[in-house]
Amino acid sequence: MQVDHLLRLDRLDLSLVWGDEVLLGQEIGGVTATDLEDPARFLQPGEVVLSGLVWWTRDGDPAKTDRFVSALRDAGAVALLAGEETHGEVPVELADACREHRIALVAVPAHTSFRAITEAVYVRQWGELSRRPTDHHALPENVRVDLDRVLEGGASAGVLLERAFAHLGTPACYLLTGSGRTLARTSAAGELPARRAAEALRGTRGMTVRVDADDTAFDAWHLHLPEGNEVPPRVLHEIAELLGRHRRRLDRRRKERRQAYEELMALVGAAYGEVNGVENALGSCALPATGPYTVVVASLEPAGERTDGVAALTEALSHLPSAVFAVAERPGGEAMAVLAHEDGGEPDVRAVLGEVWPLLHACRPKAALHAGVGGPVGAPADLGRALTQARYALAAARTTAPAAALVAGLEDLRGLETLLAGIPTDVRTVYRDTVLGPLLQDDRASHAVLLETLEVFLRENCSWARTSEALHLHVNTVHYRIERIESLTGRDLSRLDHRLDLRAALLCR
């Protein structure tokens, strides 16, 4: 494992402060966590060093920082991973020292534990080691032969999990996704709600091993033992490697269906969709020919890898009971899904996704994750209408929480601002310029003052007294400004419809 491999792991959310291509290409031989001012005697060549920077102070001696970094260089450390929790950021002084001594410097956000980084390194190293030819295995020979046989026979993850732990007395063990969805569990493991499962993955109790696969932070698999001392670590890693083989098979099947999914989304999104084409595409995606259907659209910013948005939406919808769906990427990077509800049931998709969304966002805390849910429709011909509704709801979610995570449905379009958010930007711009007219045509300070007065006047329900008080003006001055606004815009602010016109135009800015 190389230093830049750590930076690519979405679930760690690390960011590079300084380091060139040569330094980032160095192999990681181990991990050491320390907050000693002089950690040299505890370091080994090839290690990455984790430090919470407790030893550093803002008013301290710069030479102390230089001694710490030079000790890393002399010991042969390949990188310093500095925690941001203690000081809120990585000190510039530390970055300068790392640049001088040529030590790659990586920032660790407060929400990422050092334990997660350590496990990421050693799980990757174990995966690489376990794929090398060897005569030595932690699992007994008869167990390995049995697991290989049932794996080749297409056994489910649940069967694999139960058989893998049978010779150990079948301890409680879960196969979980990052958002806490239970994929499989042994017979000794009780039901685990998604929220509690997600907390367990990020907690300190038990043992958790990530299953190595071509995945994202949203759809990664994790083996979790609540009582970690019941199973030897090497056995757990070998079981994780076996489940990785199972996961890669499932991923290959999903990739085979990707083109069919993309064709369905293109047909649903076409301006003049052909009903027969949509019906045929539904069949190709193994979706029923009749509804009810629900359309969901999601966005992830920053997107990261191309498949991240699709992976996030797929994982979220997998929490829904009794629903089959197809997910693909739309032009522009949005992920889109068509759901068909089995047995004619129509679960409250908006409500279920609202519960799951915070768990999903915890997988990538710095990302803005939004989704819009359309209303249920009964026929393939109505899917285009459902898509329009979902995109309006998505725009409302982005407007309400632009830098956070939110799911919105049609029932969330409760105000003029959220309603206008779904209108295309170019249409909003034309409407704004038409209604506000001369107030936007130049940069004169007087027009900026008039715009401010209009906003306050409408906000105060057209009360002259409250507006003058809010702006610290004489009421006559407010009267003069409003008359000037009416003259420039051609609107009469004593009329409700004209007030609404101006309010909508202001919201379109």
C-alpha positions in Angstrom: 0.0 0.0 0.0 1.3 3.4 -1.0 0.7 6.8 0.7 -1.6 8.0 -2.1 -3.8 4.9 -1.7 -4.8 6.2 1.7 -5.8 9.6 0.2 -8.1 7.7 -2.3 -10.1 6.0 0.5 -13.3 8.1 0.6 -14.3 6.8 4.0 -11.2 8.4 5.6 -11.8 11.8 4.1 -8.1 12.7 4.2 -6.6 15.7 2.4 -3.1 16.3 1.2 -1.3 19.3 2.7 2.0 18.8 1.1 3.8 16.0 -0.9 5.0 15.3 -4.4 4.5 12.3 -6.6 7.7 10.6 -5.4 6.7 10.8 -1.7 3.1 9.8 -2.3 4.4 6.7 -4.2 6.3 5.3 -1.2 5.2 2.0 0.3 3.7 1.9 3.7 5.2 -0.6 6.0 3.2 0.1 9.2 1.5 2.7 11.4 2.6 4.4 14.6 0.5 6.9 16.6 2.4 9.3 18.8 2.2 12.7 20.5 5.7 12.7 21.9 7.9 15.7 21.1 10.7 13.3 20.1 9.2 10.0 18.8 12.4 8.8 17.1 13.0 5.7 19.3 9.5 4.3 18.7 9.6 4.6 14.9 10.5 2.1 12.2 11.4 2.7 8.6 8.5 2.8 6.2 5.8 3.8 8.7 3.2 6.5 8.5 3.1 8.5 11.7 -0.3 9.5 13.2 -0.2 12.5 15.5 -2.9 14.5 17.2 -0.4 17.4 17.5 -0.9 17.7 21.3 2.8 18.4 21.6 2.4 21.6 19.4 1.4 25.0 20.7 0.7 28.2 18.8 3.1 30.2 21.0 5.7 27.4 21.2 9.2 27.2 19.9 9.4 26.6 16.1 12.5 24.5 16.7 10.3 22.0 18.5 8.3 21.5 15.3 11.5 21.1 13.3 12.9 18.5 15.7 9.7 16.5 15.5 9.7 16.4 11.7 13.4 15.7 11.4 13.0 12.8 13.8 10.5 11.3 11.3 12.9 11.9 8.4 15.8 10.3 10.3 13.7 7.3 11.2 12.6 6.7 7.6 8.9 7.6 8.1 7.0 7.9 4.8 4.3 10.4 5.9 2.9 12.4 8.7 -0.9 12.2 9.2 -1.8 15.2 11.4 -5.1 15.3 13.2 -7.1 18.6 13.0 -9.2 18.0 16.1 -6.8 19.6 18.6 -6.1 22.9 16.8 -8.8 23.0 14.2 -6.3 22.8 11.3 -2.8 21.7 10.4 -0.4 24.4 11.4 1.4 26.2 8.6 4.6 25.9 10.6 4.3 22.1 10.4 3.7 22.2 6.7 6.8 24.3 6.2 8.9 21.8 8.2 7.6 18.8 6.3 8.4 20.6 3.0 11.9 21.3 4.2 12.6 17.7 5.3 10.6 16.1 2.5 8.0 14.3 4.6 4.5 14.0 3.0 1.9 15.7 5.2 -1.7 14.7 5.3 -4.6 16.3 7.2 -6.9 14.0 9.2 -10.4 15.6 9.9 -11.8 15.4 13.4 -14.5 12.9 12.4 -11.9 10.3 11.2 -10.4 8.2 13.9 -6.8 7.0 14.0 -8.1 3.5 14.5 -9.9 3.7 11.1 -6.6 4.7 9.4 -4.7 1.9 11.1 -7.3 -0.7 10.1 -7.3 0.6 6.5 -3.5 0.1 6.3 -3.4 -3.4 7.8 -6.6 -4.6 6.1 -5.0 -3.6 2.7 -1.7 -5.3 3.6 -3.5 -8.4 4.7 -5.5 -8.5 1.5 -2.3 -8.3 -0.6 -0.6 -10.9 1.5 -3.6 -13.3 1.4 -3.6 -13.3 -2.4 0.0 -14.5 -2.6 0.6 -18.2 -3.1 1.1 -19.8 0.3 0.6 -23.1 2.1 -0.3 -21.5 5.4 -3.9 -20.5 6.2 -5.7 -19.5 9.4 -8.9 -21.3 8.4 -8.8 -25.1 8.7 -8.4 -27.0 5.4 -11.8 -28.6 5.5 -13.5 -25.2 6.1 -11.7 -23.6 3.2 -12.7 -26.4 0.9 -16.3 -26.2 2.0 -16.4 -22.4 1.6 -14.8 -22.5 -1.9 -17.4 -25.2 -2.9 -20.5 -23.2 -1.8 -19.0 -20.0 -3.2 -18.7 -21.6 -6.6 -22.2 -22.9 -6.2 -23.6 -19.4 -5.9 -24.3 -19.4 -2.2 -25.6 -16.2 -0.6 -23.6 -14.0 1.8 -25.7 -15.4 4.6 -24.8 -19.0 3.9 -21.1 -18.1 3.5 -21.1 -16.2 6.8 -22.8 -19.0 8.7 -20.5 -21.7 7.4 -17.4 -19.6 7.8 -18.0 -19.2 11.6 -19.5 -22.7 12.3 -16.2 -24.2 13.4 -15.8 -21.4 15.9 -19.1 -22.0 17.5 -20.9 -19.5 15.3 -20.3 -16.3 17.3 -22.5 -13.2 16.6 -21.2 -11.6 13.4 -22.7 -9.1 11.0 -22.0 -8.2 7.4 -22.9 -4.5 7.2 -22.7 -1.6 4.7 -21.3 1.8 5.7 -24.9 3.1 6.3 -25.7 0.3 8.7 -27.7 -2.0 6.4 -27.4 -5.6 7.4 -26.5 -7.8 4.4 -26.2 -11.0 6.5 -25.8 -12.2 10.0 -25.0 -15.4 11.8 -27.7 -17.3 13.6 -26.4 -16.0 17.0 -26.6 -12.4 16.0 -29.8 -10.5 16.8 -31.5 -7.9 14.6 -29.5 -4.7 14.5 -31.3 -1.4 13.4 -29.4 0.5 10.8 -28.6 3.5 13.1 -27.2 1.3 15.8 -25.2 -0.7 13.2 -23.7 2.5 11.7 -22.7 3.6 15.2 -21.1 0.2 15.9 -19.0 0.5 12.8 -17.6 3.9 13.9 -17.3 2.9 17.6 -14.5 1.3 19.5 -16.1 -1.9 20.7 -15.6 -5.2 19.0 -13.7 -5.8 15.7 -14.5 -4.5 12.3 -12.8 -5.5 9.0 -13.6 -3.9 5.7 -14.2 -6.3 2.8 -11.8 -5.5 0.0 -13.7 -4.7 -3.2 -14.0 -2.0 -5.9 -16.5 0.1 -3.9 -17.2 3.5 -2.5 -17.7 4.8 1.0 -21.4 4.3 0.6 -21.6 0.7 -0.6 -18.6 -0.8 1.2 -19.0 -4.1 3.1 -17.8 -4.5 6.7 -17.5 -7.6 8.8 -18.4 -6.7 12.4 -18.0 -8.8 15.5 -19.5 -7.2 18.6 -17.1 -9.3 20.7 -13.9 -9.0 18.8 -11.9 -11.4 21.0 -14.0 -14.4 20.0 -12.3 -14.8 16.6 -8.5 -14.7 15.7 -7.8 -11.6 13.5 -6.2 -13.7 10.8 -9.3 -15.9 10.5 -11.5 -12.8 10.2 -9.3 -11.4 7.4 -9.5 -14.7 5.5 -13.3 -14.7 5.8 -13.3 -11.1 4.6 -11.2 -12.1 1.6 -13.7 -14.9 0.8 -16.6 -12.4 1.0 -14.7 -10.0 -1.2 -14.7 -12.7 -4.0 -18.4 -13.0 -3.5 -18.9 -9.3 -3.7 -16.8 -9.0 -6.9 -19.1 -11.6 -8.6 -22.2 -9.6 -7.6 -20.6 -6.4 -9.0 -19.9 -8.0 -12.3 -23.5 -8.9 -12.6 -24.6 -5.4 -11.8 -22.2 -4.0 -14.5 -23.9 -6.3 -17.0 -27.2 -4.6 -16.3 -25.8 -1.0 -16.4 -26.6 -0.4 -20.1 -30.2 -1.5 -19.6 -30.6 0.9 -16.7 -29.1 3.8 -18.6 -31.4 3.2 -21.6 -34.4 3.2 -19.2 -33.4 6.5 -17.7 -32.7 8.1 -21.1 -36.2 7.1 -22.3 -38.0 8.3 -19.2 -36.1 11.6 -19.4 -36.7 12.1 -23.2 -38.9 15.1 -24.0 -41.2 13.0 -26.2 -40.9 9.5 -24.7 -42.3 6.5 -26.5 -44.5 4.5 -24.2 -43.7 1.2 -25.9 -40.0 1.9 -25.6 -40.3 2.6 -21.9 -42.3 -0.5 -21.3 -39.7 -2.6 -23.1 -36.9 -0.9 -21.1 -38.7 -1.7 -17.8 -38.8 -5.4 -18.8 -35.1 -5.3 -19.6 -34.4 -4.0 -16.1 -36.6 -6.7 -14.5 -39.1 -4.1 -13.5 -42.9 -4.9 -13.8 -44.9 -3.5 -16.6 -47.4 -1.9 -14.2 -47.0 0.4 -11.2 -47.1 1.9 -8.8 -43.7 3.5 -9.6 -41.7 6.2 -7.8 -38.8 8.2 -9.4 -36.0 9.5 -7.2 -33.2 11.9 -8.3 -30.0 12.5 -6.2 -26.9 14.6 -6.4 -23.6 14.5 -4.7 -21.2 17.4 -4.5 -18.3 17.2 -4.9 -19.0 14.1 -6.9 -15.6 12.4 -6.5 -15.6 9.3 -8.7 -18.2 9.0 -11.5 -20.1 6.2 -9.8 -20.4 7.8 -6.3 -23.8 9.3 -6.8 -25.2 6.1 -8.2 -23.6 4.1 -5.3 -25.1 6.5 -2.8 -28.6 6.3 -4.2 -28.4 2.5 -4.7 -27.4 2.0 -1.1 -30.2 4.3 0.2 -32.9 2.6 -1.8 -31.7 -0.8 -0.6 -33.0 0.1 2.8 -36.5 0.1 1.4 -38.5 -3.1 2.0 -40.3 -4.8 -0.9 -39.0 -2.5 -3.6 -37.2 -3.4 -6.9 -35.4 -0.6 -8.7 -33.0 0.5 -11.4 -30.4 3.2 -10.9 -28.2 5.0 -13.4 -26.5 8.3 -13.9 -28.2 11.1 -15.8 -26.4 13.6 -18.0 -25.0 16.2 -15.7 -24.0 13.8 -13.0 -27.3 13.3 -11.2 -28.3 9.8 -10.2 -31.8 8.7 -11.1 -33.8 5.7 -10.0 -37.1 4.1 -11.0 -38.7 2.0 -8.2 -41.5 -0.5 -8.6 -43.3 -1.5 -5.4 -44.0 -5.2 -5.0 -47.5 -6.5 -4.1 -49.0 -3.1 -5.1 -47.7 -1.6 -1.9 -46.6 2.1 -1.8 -44.2 2.7 1.1 -43.5 6.3 2.0 -40.3 6.6 0.0 -39.7 10.1 1.2 -40.0 9.2 4.9 -37.7 6.1 4.6 -35.0 7.9 2.7 -35.3 10.8 5.2 -34.3 8.3 8.0 -31.5 6.7 6.0 -30.0 9.9 4.5 -28.1 11.0 7.7 -26.5 7.6 7.9 -25.5 7.8 4.3 -24.1 11.3 4.8 -21.9 10.1 7.7 -20.0 8.0 5.1 -18.9 11.2 3.4 -19.5 14.0 5.9 -18.0 16.8 3.7 -20.2 16.0 0.7 -23.5 17.8 0.0 -25.9 15.0 -0.5 -29.4 15.8 -1.8 -32.4 13.8 -3.2 -35.8 14.6 -4.6 -38.7 12.1 -4.6 -41.6 12.3 -7.1 -45.1 11.3 -6.4 -46.3 7.7 -7.1 -47.5 7.0 -10.6 -49.4 4.0 -11.9 -48.3 3.7 -15.5 -45.1 3.7 -17.5 -46.5 6.7 -19.5 -46.5 8.8 -16.3 -42.8 8.2 -15.4 -41.7 11.4 -17.3 -44.1 13.4 -15.1 -42.7 11.7 -12.0 -39.2 12.6 -13.1 -40.1 16.3 -13.4 -41.6 16.2 -9.9 -38.5 14.5 -8.5 -36.2 17.1 -10.1 -38.3 20.0 -8.7 -38.0 18.3 -5.2 -34.2 17.9 -5.7 -33.9 21.6 -6.5 -35.9 22.4 -3.3 -33.5 20.2 -1.2 -30.5 22.0 -2.7 -32.0 25.4 -1.9 -33.0 24.5 1.6 -29.6 22.9 2.6 -27.1 23.7 0.0 -24.0 22.5 1.9 -25.6 19.6 3.9 -27.7 16.5 3.3 -31.5 16.5 2.7 -34.3 14.5 1.0 -37.3 16.5 -0.3 -40.6 15.4 -1.7 -43.5 17.2 -3.3 -44.9 17.8 0.2 -41.8 19.9 0.9 -42.7 22.4 -1.8 -44.5 24.6 0.8 -43.2 28.0 -0.1 -42.6 30.2 -3.1 -38.9 29.9 -2.7 -38.8 26.1 -2.9 -41.3 26.2 -5.8 -39.2 28.6 -7.8 -36.0 26.6 -7.1 -37.2 23.9 -9.6 -37.5 26.4 -12.5 -34.5 26.3 -14.9 -31.9 29.0 -14.1 -32.2 30.7 -17.5 -36.0 31.1 -17.1 -35.5 32.5 -13.6 -33.0 35.0 -14.9 -35.3 36.2 -17.7 -38.2 36.6 -15.2 -36.1 38.5 -12.7 -34.7 40.9 -15.3 -38.2 41.5 -16.8 -39.9 42.2 -13.5 -37.2 44.2 -11.6 -36.1 45.9 -14.9 -34.3 49.2 -14.3 -33.4 48.3 -10.7 -30.9 45.8 -12.1 -29.7 47.6 -15.2 -26.8 49.4 -13.7 -24.6 49.5 -10.5 -25.9 52.8 -9.2 -25.9 52.9 -5.4 -29.4 54.4 -5.4 -30.8 51.3 -7.1 -29.1 49.0 -4.5 -30.8 51.1 -1.8 -34.2 50.7 -3.5 -33.7 46.9 -3.8 -33.0 46.7 -0.1 -36.0 48.8 0.7 -38.2 46.6 -1.4 -37.0 43.5 0.3 -37.6 44.9 3.8 -41.0 46.4 2.8 -42.2 43.0 1.5 -40.8 41.2 4.5 -42.6 43.5 6.9 -45.9 42.8 5.1 -45.9 46.3 3.5 -46.0 48.0 6.8 -44.7 51.6 6.5 -44.0 51.9 10.2 -42.1 48.6 10.6 -40.1 49.2 7.4 -39.0 52.6 8.6 -38.0 51.2 11.9 -36.1 48.3 10.4 -34.2 50.6 8.0 -33.8 53.5 10.6 -35.5 55.9 8.2 -38.2 58.4 8.5 -41.6 57.0 7.2 -41.7 59.7 4.5 -38.4 58.5 3.1 -39.9 55.0 2.9 -42.9 56.4 1.0 -40.6 58.2 -1.4 -38.6 55.1 -2.1 -41.6 52.8 -2.6 -43.1 55.3 -5.1 -39.8 55.4 -7.0 -39.7 51.5 -7.1 -43.3 51.5 -8.4 -42.4 54.0 -11.1 -39.3 52.0 -12.3 -41.0 48.6 -12.3 -44.5 49.5 -13.3 -45.9 47.6 -10.3 -48.4 48.9 -7.8 -47.5 47.6 -4.3 -51.0 48.2 -3.0 -52.0 45.2 -5.2 -51.4 41.6 -3.9 -50.6 40.2 -7.4 -48.0 42.9 -8.0 -46.4 42.2 -4.6 -46.2 38.5 -5.5 -44.5 39.4 -8.8 -41.8 41.4 -7.1 -41.3 38.9 -4.3 -40.9 36.1 -6.8 -38.4 38.2 -8.9 -36.3 38.9 -5.7 -36.2 35.2 -5.0 -35.0 34.5 -8.5 -31.8 36.6 -7.9 
